[in-house]
Amino acid sequence: MGPKRELKFALESFWDGKSSAEDLEKVATDLRASIWKQMADAGIKYIPSNTFSYYDQVLDTTAMLGAVPDRYSWTGGEINLSTYFSMARGNATVPAMEMTKWFDTNYHFIVPELAPSTKFSYSSHKAINEYKEANMQLGVDTVPVLVGPVSYLLLSKAAKGVEKSFSPLSLLSSILPVYKEVIAELKAAGASWIQFDEPTLVKDLESHQLSAFSAAYAELESALSGLNVLVETYFADVPADSYKTLTSLSSVTAYGFDLERGTKTLELVKSGFPAGKYLFAGVVDGRNIWADDLAASLATLQSLEAVVGKDKLVVSTSCSLMHTAVDLVNETKLDDEIKSWLAFAAQKVVEVNALAKALAGQKDEAYFAANAAALASRRSSPRVTNEEVQKAATALKGSDHRRATTVSARLDAQQKKLNLPVLPTTTIGSFPQTVELRRVRREYKAKKISEEEYTNAIKEEISKVVKIQEELDIDVLVHGEPERNDMVEYFGEQLSGFTFTANGWVQSYGSRCVKPPIIYGDVSRPNPMTVFWSKMAQSMTARPMKGMLTGPVTILNWSFVRNDQPRFETCYQIALAIKKEVEDLEAGGIQVIQIDEAALREGLPLRKSEHAFYLDWAVHSFRITNCGVQDTTQSTPTCATPTSTTSSSPSSTWTLM
């Protein structure tokens, strides 16, 4: 997106018809050049290309393969921006392709739609064009990156109307000829390395899926001859059987592993690594914003050096840096102490090079000393640790925190209190955030209007929302949340242990970016957060007004989370803070409280064996929030249902009503 979301604004201008394709390409070209130059200047040896995207790398691969669904009326040839963006966003006559989460990140990708009849052809030369652009115009030799053929198919779905028994993986032999054409062009242009991203290798794969990797790279072997071939994995441990399959691929010369999240993979490497192969060791965290513990990473690298060999060990990030913020330089208002604890993408590139130089005997002692001092400052800072919060969270671990009475008893009590119909009507909660509302909040934050003016403006909006719902005869009303900027940021701004950036944007999908809060310390709630507005709204109607809260798991999963304690401990702290808010809402006369857990599923581990532990503490965190209310108060979660492998179905794990 660029350090200040330059691509976002260029895309939206182009989509609105306010600028040309040439204008858009100029912004894109400048961004690519600046990133390649930045990495080259930082001393990075293996600089990736073909990682830039106008929308999504998986969609780029769909374009490369010419796998355009029939409804877009594509007639062949090089895929243009019109067809590309129609697949991503839809157009006036046809809908977009499905979008879903990229593994367990907050990034989304466009899901390929395939059928037995899908015809593949080399239809986007983006990879070769960007390689030449870096090489010929900037003199930077890059490593072209492609989504691997097997992961591409495993991430695909059957097109609408196709038999359910159809497996996209059956098309492997049909897409490999296109990959061969791409490889041939890259070789002819002078590429010496090529990277295939095969992140599905970290998931639980069946034997026939693992066999597909062996078959694919055996088929590509002759095409890859003369190239160094890196297969990259990330986001989790690689299972032992997948590790064995991967490291036995004769056409592959290098393997990339996430050693930040993949501690078991580290042991696999130490217990056996193929002689003469390269290891791209992902020791610098590409998913978070904390400065690396350089001394610890160097120790890990030195232990791997004895296994892999000095000339075959490459220092790397754990995954693409697209999942973290861009550059700390743009954070001119961030607290200096907290800023010293952080490393955004630009800083992580420097960390990688510093570790590589140290491994080669050229350690920058001053840089390492500054890093150690920052880490020590973070460990000892009184801003990080709150003993009272730590003690309260620790006490939660062995407790149940279910509401004391049965669901039927609570339903009876709530019915007597609320007198609702059998199937009451309500809405999820938030009403449209108008341009006027955003202006009011922005001016209030900038102190251009008084608190009284701001309160009156929000009160007027709530009054309109209440009136609309009463006219529609809605049973349980909401206040519309006009005072809120974001369902996580709004709460984070009022909780201790959180801080916020000015330009810490991360791409979510297309031009959509999010700015996650940073949880740096123990979390507590100094003051009520929503009670004032909920009580105001309730005073406007005789009908029940629903209190609206974001749940602890969603706040956790949509933030950059501290890495100095387990995630579940931080989640318990957030849950205790939300619990206080729930009880204050109840005391303020709010009898129905909705706790949103929209991101529950996002935190679900990629490996099935780890699901039960996550669901246990995630559901426990939710229960903590509402266990103290009276029977007459209705507390309800809204969530995306998780996939569960536990004995209890997901729906039975929630305490409703």
C-alpha positions in Angstrom: 0.0 0.0 0.0 3.0 2.3 0.6 4.1 4.1 3.8 1.1 6.5 3.7 -1.3 4.3 1.7 -0.4 5.8 -1.6 -1.7 2.8 -3.6 -5.0 2.9 -1.7 -5.7 6.4 -2.8 -4.5 5.8 -6.3 -6.7 2.7 -6.7 -9.8 4.5 -5.3 -9.2 7.5 -7.6 -9.0 5.1 -10.6 -12.1 3.2 -9.6 -14.0 6.5 -9.2 -12.9 7.5 -12.7 -10.9 10.5 -11.4 -7.6 9.3 -12.8 -6.3 7.1 -15.6 -4.7 3.7 -15.8 -1.4 5.5 -16.5 -1.7 7.5 -13.4 -2.3 4.4 -11.3 0.6 2.6 -12.9 2.9 5.6 -12.2 2.1 5.3 -8.5 2.6 1.5 -8.6 6.0 1.9 -10.4 7.2 4.4 -7.9 6.2 2.3 -4.9 7.9 -0.8 -6.3 11.1 1.1 -7.1 11.2 2.7 -3.6 10.8 -0.7 -1.9 13.4 -2.5 -4.0 15.9 0.4 -3.5 15.2 0.4 0.3 16.0 -3.3 0.6 19.0 -3.0 -1.6 20.3 0.0 0.4 19.7 -2.0 3.6 22.0 -4.8 2.4 19.4 -7.4 1.6 20.8 -10.0 -0.8 17.6 -11.9 -1.8 15.1 -9.2 -2.7 11.7 -10.4 -3.8 9.8 -9.2 -6.8 6.2 -10.0 -8.0 5.0 -9.3 -4.4 3.4 -6.1 -5.4 -0.3 -6.4 -6.2 -3.1 -4.1 -7.3 -5.5 -6.3 -5.2 -4.2 -9.7 -4.1 -1.4 -12.2 -5.0 -3.8 -15.1 -5.4 -5.9 -13.2 -7.9 -2.7 -12.3 -9.7 -2.0 -16.0 -10.0 -5.5 -16.6 -11.3 -4.8 -13.9 -13.9 -1.4 -15.5 -14.8 -3.2 -18.9 -15.4 -6.0 -17.3 -17.3 -8.5 -19.0 -14.9 -11.2 -16.3 -15.4 -14.7 -17.5 -14.6 -17.1 -17.5 -17.7 -19.3 -14.7 -16.2 -16.7 -12.1 -16.9 -16.8 -12.7 -20.7 -13.1 -12.7 -21.0 -12.1 -13.7 -24.6 -8.4 -14.4 -24.1 -5.2 -12.5 -24.4 -3.4 -10.5 -21.7 -5.8 -9.8 -18.8 -6.5 -6.1 -18.5 -7.4 -4.0 -15.4 -11.1 -4.1 -16.3 -11.3 -7.9 -16.1 -8.9 -8.0 -13.2 -10.9 -5.6 -11.0 -14.2 -7.1 -12.1 -13.1 -10.4 -10.6 -12.0 -8.7 -7.5 -14.9 -6.2 -7.0 -17.6 -7.2 -9.4 -19.2 -4.7 -11.9 -22.6 -3.5 -12.9 -23.7 -6.8 -14.3 -21.8 -9.6 -12.5 -20.7 -10.2 -8.9 -17.1 -10.4 -7.6 -15.4 -13.7 -6.8 -15.5 -14.9 -3.2 -13.1 -13.4 -0.8 -11.9 -15.2 2.4 -9.2 -15.0 5.1 -5.6 -15.7 4.2 -4.9 -18.4 6.7 -5.1 -16.9 10.2 -4.2 -13.3 9.2 -6.5 -10.3 8.7 -5.5 -10.3 5.1 -8.1 -11.6 2.5 -7.6 -13.3 -0.8 -9.8 -13.8 -3.9 -10.7 -17.5 -4.0 -10.1 -19.1 -7.4 -13.2 -20.7 -9.0 -12.3 -23.8 -11.0 -14.1 -26.6 -12.9 -13.1 -29.6 -14.9 -13.7 -27.5 -18.0 -11.4 -24.6 -16.9 -8.9 -23.8 -19.7 -5.6 -22.4 -18.6 -3.3 -20.1 -20.6 -0.4 -17.8 -19.8 -2.5 -14.6 -19.6 -0.6 -12.2 -17.3 3.1 -11.5 -17.6 3.3 -9.6 -14.4 6.1 -11.7 -12.9 8.4 -11.3 -15.8 7.6 -7.6 -16.2 8.4 -6.8 -12.6 11.6 -8.8 -12.7 12.8 -6.9 -15.8 11.6 -3.6 -14.3 13.8 -4.1 -11.2 16.7 -5.5 -13.1 16.9 -3.3 -16.2 15.7 0.0 -14.7 17.2 -0.1 -11.2 19.9 -2.7 -11.5 18.4 -4.8 -8.7 18.5 -8.5 -9.3 15.4 -10.0 -7.6 13.9 -13.3 -6.6 10.6 -13.6 -8.4 7.9 -15.0 -6.1 5.0 -17.1 -7.3 2.1 -18.7 -5.4 3.1 -22.4 -5.6 0.9 -24.6 -7.9 -0.2 -27.0 -5.2 -1.2 -24.3 -2.7 -3.0 -22.4 -5.4 -5.2 -25.4 -6.1 -5.7 -26.3 -2.4 -6.9 -22.7 -1.8 -9.3 -22.9 -4.7 -13.0 -23.9 -4.7 -15.2 -25.7 -7.2 -17.1 -23.2 -9.4 -20.9 -22.9 -8.9 -22.8 -25.8 -10.5 -19.8 -28.2 -10.4 -20.2 -31.7 -8.9 -19.3 -31.7 -5.2 -16.9 -34.6 -5.8 -14.7 -32.4 -8.0 -11.3 -31.5 -6.5 -9.4 -28.5 -7.9 -6.2 -30.5 -7.1 -7.2 -32.8 -10.1 -6.2 -29.9 -12.4 -2.6 -30.0 -11.3 -1.3 -31.4 -14.6 -3.3 -28.7 -16.4 -1.8 -25.7 -14.7 1.9 -26.8 -14.7 2.4 -26.0 -18.4 1.7 -22.4 -17.6 4.1 -22.4 -14.7 6.7 -23.9 -17.1 6.2 -21.0 -19.5 6.6 -18.5 -16.7 9.8 -20.2 -15.4 11.2 -20.3 -19.0 10.7 -16.5 -19.4 12.3 -15.8 -16.0 15.3 -17.9 -16.8 15.7 -16.3 -20.2 15.6 -12.8 -18.6 18.5 -13.8 -16.3 16.8 -14.8 -13.0 19.0 -17.1 -10.9 16.5 -17.7 -8.1 12.8 -18.3 -8.0 10.5 -18.6 -5.0 7.3 -20.7 -4.7 5.1 -19.9 -1.8 3.5 -23.1 -0.5 2.0 -22.1 2.8 -0.6 -24.9 2.8 2.3 -27.2 3.8 1.8 -26.0 7.4 -1.7 -27.4 7.5 -2.9 -30.9 8.2 -2.6 -32.5 4.7 -3.8 -35.9 3.5 -1.4 -38.3 1.8 -2.7 -37.6 -1.7 -2.2 -33.9 -1.1 1.4 -34.4 0.0 1.9 -36.6 -3.1 0.8 -33.7 -5.2 3.8 -31.7 -4.1 6.1 -34.5 -5.1 4.4 -34.8 -8.4 4.3 -31.1 -9.2 8.0 -30.4 -8.5 9.1 -33.6 -10.2 7.1 -32.4 -13.3 8.8 -28.9 -13.1 12.3 -30.3 -12.5 13.5 -30.0 -16.0 12.1 -26.5 -16.4 13.7 -25.4 -13.1 17.1 -26.8 -14.1 19.8 -24.1 -13.7 17.7 -22.1 -11.2 18.0 -22.0 -7.4 14.5 -22.9 -6.2 13.1 -21.8 -2.9 9.9 -23.2 -1.5 8.6 -20.9 1.3 6.3 -21.9 4.2 5.0 -19.7 7.0 2.5 -19.0 9.8 3.0 -22.2 11.7 5.0 -25.4 12.2 5.5 -27.7 9.3 4.2 -31.2 10.3 6.8 -33.9 10.2 5.3 -35.7 7.2 5.1 -32.4 5.2 8.7 -31.6 6.2 9.8 -35.0 5.0 8.0 -34.5 1.7 9.3 -31.0 1.2 13.0 -31.8 1.9 12.9 -34.7 -0.4 12.0 -32.7 -3.5 15.1 -33.0 -5.7 14.2 -29.9 -7.8 14.2 -27.6 -4.8 17.5 -26.1 -3.5 16.2 -24.0 -0.6 13.5 -24.2 2.1 12.0 -21.3 4.0 10.5 -21.9 7.4 8.7 -19.6 10.0 10.9 -20.2 13.0 9.0 -17.5 15.0 5.8 -19.5 15.2 7.4 -22.8 14.2 9.4 -23.9 17.2 8.8 -27.6 16.4 10.1 -27.0 12.8 13.3 -25.7 14.3 13.7 -29.1 16.0 13.0 -30.9 12.8 15.7 -28.9 11.0 18.2 -29.7 13.8 17.4 -33.4 13.7 17.9 -33.7 10.0 18.4 -31.3 7.1 19.4 -32.3 3.5 23.1 -31.8 2.8 23.9 -29.0 0.3 20.5 -27.3 0.5 19.8 -23.7 1.7 17.8 -22.9 4.8 16.0 -19.5 4.7 15.6 -19.1 8.5 12.6 -17.0 9.4 13.7 -15.7 12.7 12.5 -12.1 12.5 8.7 -11.9 13.1 6.8 -10.7 10.0 3.5 -10.8 11.8 4.0 -8.4 14.7 5.5 -5.0 15.4 8.0 -5.7 18.2 11.7 -5.2 17.8 13.5 -8.6 17.4 15.5 -10.0 20.3 18.7 -9.9 18.2 20.8 -11.8 20.7 18.3 -14.7 20.9 17.9 -14.8 17.1 21.7 -14.8 16.6 22.0 -17.7 19.1 19.3 -19.6 17.1 21.1 -18.9 13.8 24.5 -20.0 15.2 22.9 -23.3 16.3 21.5 -23.8 12.8 24.8 -22.9 11.2 26.3 -26.1 12.7 23.6 -28.1 11.0 23.1 -26.4 7.7 26.6 -25.0 7.0 27.8 -21.4 7.0 27.3 -20.8 3.3 23.8 -22.3 3.2 22.1 -20.4 6.0 20.1 -17.3 5.0 18.6 -14.9 7.5 15.0 -14.1 6.8 11.7 -12.8 8.1 9.2 -15.4 9.2 6.7 -14.4 6.4 5.9 -11.5 4.1 6.2 -8.1 5.7 2.8 -7.2 4.2 1.3 -8.2 7.5 3.0 -5.6 9.6 3.0 -1.8 9.5 5.4 -0.1 7.0 7.8 2.3 8.7 8.3 3.8 12.2 9.8 7.0 10.6 6.2 8.1 9.9 5.2 7.8 13.6 6.2 11.3 14.7 3.7 11.4 17.6 4.2 7.9 19.1 5.5 7.8 22.6 9.4 7.6 22.5 9.7 4.8 25.0 7.2 2.6 23.3 8.6 3.5 19.9 12.0 2.2 21.0 10.4 -1.2 21.5 9.0 -1.4 18.0 10.1 -2.5 14.5 7.9 -2.0 11.5 8.7 -3.5 8.1 11.4 -1.0 7.2 13.1 -1.7 10.6 12.7 -5.5 10.3 14.7 -5.3 7.0 17.5 -3.7 8.9 17.3 -6.3 11.6 17.6 -9.1 9.0 20.8 -7.5 7.6 22.3 -6.9 11.1 21.8 -10.5 12.0 23.3 -11.7 8.7 26.4 -9.5 9.2 26.7 -10.7 12.8 26.6 -14.3 11.6 29.4 -13.5 9.2 31.5 -12.0 11.9 30.7 -8.4 11.3 28.5 -7.7 14.3 27.4 -4.1 14.8 28.0 -3.9 18.6 26.3 -0.5 19.0 23.2 -1.7 17.1 23.0 -4.9 19.2 23.6 -2.9 22.4 20.8 -0.5 21.6 18.5 -3.4 20.9 19.4 -5.0 24.2 18.8 -1.8 26.1 15.3 -1.3 24.5 14.4 -4.9 25.4 15.5 -4.3 29.0 13.5 -1.1 29.1 10.4 -2.9 28.0 10.8 -5.7 30.5 11.3 -3.3 33.4 8.9 -0.5 32.5 6.2 0.1 35.1 3.9 0.9 32.2 3.9 -2.7 31.1 3.2 -4.5 34.3 0.2 -4.0 36.6 0.4 -6.4 39.5 -3.3 -6.1 40.4 -4.3 -7.0 36.8 -1.8 -9.9 36.6 -3.1 -11.3 39.9 -6.7 -11.1 38.8 -6.0 -12.7 35.4 -4.0 -15.5 37.0 -6.9 -16.3 39.3 -9.2 -16.9 36.3 -7.3 -19.8 34.9 -8.8 -22.5 37.1 -12.3 -21.1 37.4 -15.4 -21.9 35.3 -17.2 -18.6 35.1 -20.5 -19.9 33.9 -23.7 -18.1 35.0 -25.0 -19.7 38.1 -28.6 -20.5 37.0 -29.9 -22.5 34.1 -30.8 -21.0 30.7 -34.5 -21.8 31.3 -34.5 -20.0 34.6 -32.9 -16.9 33.1 -35.3 -17.0 30.1 -38.2 -16.9 32.5 -36.7 -14.0 34.5 -35.9 -12.1 31.3 -39.4 -12.6 29.9 -41.0 -11.2 33.0 -38.7 -8.2 32.9 -38.6 -7.5 29.2 -41.9 -8.9 28.0 -40.6 -9.6 24.5 -42.3 -11.6 21.8 -41.2 -15.2 21.1 -39.1 -14.1 18.2 -38.0 -10.5 19.0 -36.5 -8.3 16.3 -33.3 -6.4 16.6 -30.2 -5.5 14.5 -26.6 -6.3 14.9 -25.9 -2.8 16.0 -24.0 -0.3 13.9 -25.7 2.2 11.6 -24.0 3.8 8.6 -21.1 6.1 9.5 -21.9 9.2 7.5 -19.5 11.8 6.2 -21.0 14.3 8.7 -20.4 11.9 11.6 -16.8 11.4 10.7 -16.4 15.2 10.4 -17.8 15.8 13.8 -15.6 13.2 15.4 -12.5 14.5 13.6 -13.2 18.1 14.6 -13.8 17.0 18.2 -10.6 15.1 18.3 -8.7 18.1 16.9 -10.4 20.3 19.5 -12.1 22.4 16.8 -15.5 21.9 18.5 -16.4 21.8 22.2 -17.4 18.7 24.1 -20.9 20.1 24.4 -21.2 20.6 20.6 -19.9 17.1 20.0 -22.3 15.5 22.5 -25.2 17.3 21.0 -24.3 16.2 17.5 -24.1 12.5 18.6 -27.2 12.8 20.7 -29.1 14.1 17.6 -27.9 11.1 15.5 -28.9 8.6 18.2 -32.3 10.2 18.4 -32.8 9.7 14.6 -31.7 6.1 14.9 -34.1 5.4 17.8 -37.0 7.0 15.9 -36.3 4.9 12.8 -36.4 1.7 14.8 -39.5 2.6 16.6 -41.3 3.4 13.4 -40.2 0.0 12.1 -41.5 -1.6 15.3 -38.2 -3.2 16.2 -38.4 -4.9 19.6 -34.9 -4.4 21.0 -33.2 -1.2 19.8 -29.6 -0.2 19.3 -28.2 3.3 19.4 -26.3 3.0 16.1 -22.8 3.6 17.5 -22.3 7.1 16.0 -19.6 7.9 18.5 -17.4 5.0 17.4 -14.6 5.0 14.9 -13.9 1.3 14.9 -15.2 -1.6 16.9 -11.7 -2.3 18.4 -10.0 1.0 18.3 -12.9 2.7 20.1 -12.4 0.4 23.1 -8.6 0.3 22.9 -8.5 4.1 23.2 -10.2 3.8 26.6 -8.3 0.8 28.0 -4.9 1.0 29.6 -2.1 -1.0 28.0 -3.0 0.1 24.5 -1.4 2.6 22.2 -2.1 3.7 18.6 -0.2 4.7 15.6 -0.8 7.5 13.0 0.3 5.5 10.0 0.5 1.9 11.2 -1.7 0.7 8.3 -1.9 -2.9 7.2 -3.7 -4.1 4.1 -6.9 -6.1 4.7 -8.1 -6.5 1.1 -7.9 -4.5 -2.1 -7.6 -0.9 -1.0 -9.0 -1.6 2.5 -6.5 -1.0 5.2 -6.7 -1.3 9.0 -4.7 0.3 11.7 -4.5 -2.3 14.5 -4.0 -1.0 18.1 -0.8 -2.1 19.9 -1.3 -3.9 23.2 2.0 -3.2 25.0 1.1 -3.8 28.6 -1.4 -5.2 31.1 -4.9 -4.2 30.2 -7.4 -2.6 32.6 -10.5 -0.3 32.3 -10.0 3.0 34.1 -13.5 4.3 33.4 -16.8 3.3 31.8 -16.6 3.3 28.0 -20.1 3.0 26.6 -22.4 3.6 29.6 -23.0 7.3 29.0 -24.2 6.8 25.4 -26.2 3.7 26.1 -28.0 5.4 29.0 -28.7 8.4 26.9 -30.2 6.2 24.2 -32.3 4.2 26.7 -33.8 7.5 28.0 -35.2 8.2 24.5 -37.4 5.1 24.4 -39.5 2.8 26.5 -38.3 -0.3 24.5 -35.2 -2.2 25.6 -31.9 -0.5 24.4 -29.1 -3.0 23.7 -25.7 -2.3 25.1 -23.0 -2.9 22.4 -19.6 -4.2 23.3 -16.7 -5.8 21.4 -15.6 -9.0 22.9 -12.1 -9.8 24.3 -11.2 -12.4 21.6 -12.0 -10.0 18.8 -10.1 -7.1 20.4 -7.1 -9.5 20.8 -7.2 -10.9 17.3 -7.5 -7.5 15.7 -4.6 -5.9 17.5 -0.8 -6.2 17.5 -0.5 -8.2 20.7 2.4 -8.1 23.2 4.7 -11.1 22.7 6.1 -11.3 26.2 3.3 -13.4 27.6 0.9 -16.0 26.2 -2.0 -14.6 24.2 -4.6 -16.2 26.4 -3.3 -14.2 29.4 -3.7 -11.0 27.6 -7.2 -12.1 26.5 -8.2 -12.8 30.1 -7.1 -9.3 31.1 -9.3 -7.8 28.3 -12.2 -10.0 29.4 -12.0 -8.7 32.9 -12.1 -5.1 31.6 -15.2 -5.9 29.5 -16.7 -7.6 32.5 -16.6 -4.4 34.4 -18.3 -2.6 31.5 -21.0 -5.2 31.3 -21.8 -4.8 35.0 -21.8 -1.0 34.7 -24.2 -1.2 31.8 -26.5 -3.4 33.8 -26.3 -1.0 36.8 -27.2 1.8 34.4 -30.4 0.1 33.4 -29.3 -1.7 30.2 -31.1 -5.1 30.3 -29.8 -6.5 26.9 -26.1 -6.6 26.2 -24.5 -7.8 23.0 -20.9 -8.9 23.0 -19.5 -9.1 19.5 -16.9 -11.8 18.8 -16.6 -11.3 15.1 -13.0 -12.5 15.0 -13.3 -15.6 17.1 -12.6 -17.9 14.1 -9.6 -15.8 13.0 -7.6 -16.9 16.0 -8.3 -20.6 15.3 -4.9 -22.3 14.9 -4.0 -23.8 11.5 -3.4 -27.2 13.0 -6.4 -29.2 14.2 -4.5 -30.6 17.2 -4.3 -27.0 18.6 -8.0 -26.1 18.1 -9.2 -27.4 21.5 -6.8 -25.4 23.6 -7.6 -22.2 21.7 -11.4 -22.7 21.8 -11.1 -23.5 25.5 -9.5 -20.2 26.5 -11.4 -18.1 23.9 -14.8 -19.3 25.1 -13.7 -19.0 28.7 -12.8 -15.3 27.9 -16.2 -14.7 26.6 -17.9 -16.3 29.7 -15.8 -14.1 32.0 -17.4 -11.0 30.5 -21.0 -11.8 31.4 -20.9 -14.3 34.3 -21.7 -11.6 36.9 -24.9 -10.2 35.6 -28.4 -10.9 37.1 -30.8 -13.5 35.6 -33.0 -10.7 34.3 -30.1 -9.3 32.1 -29.8 -10.9 28.7 -26.2 -11.2 27.3 -25.8 -12.4 23.8 -22.7 -13.1 21.7 -22.6 -12.5 17.9 -19.8 -14.3 16.2 -18.5 -16.2 13.2 -18.9 -19.8 14.1 -15.6 -21.5 14.6 -14.7 -24.9 13.1 -14.3 -27.1 16.1 -12.8 -30.5 16.6 -13.7 -30.7 20.2 -16.4 -33.0 21.5 -18.7 -30.0 22.0 -20.2 -28.3 19.0 -19.3 -24.6 18.7 -22.9 -23.6 19.4 -23.0 -25.5 22.7 -19.9 -23.7 24.0 -21.7 -20.3 24.4 -23.7 -19.2 27.3 -26.7 -17.4 25.7 -29.3 -15.3 27.4 
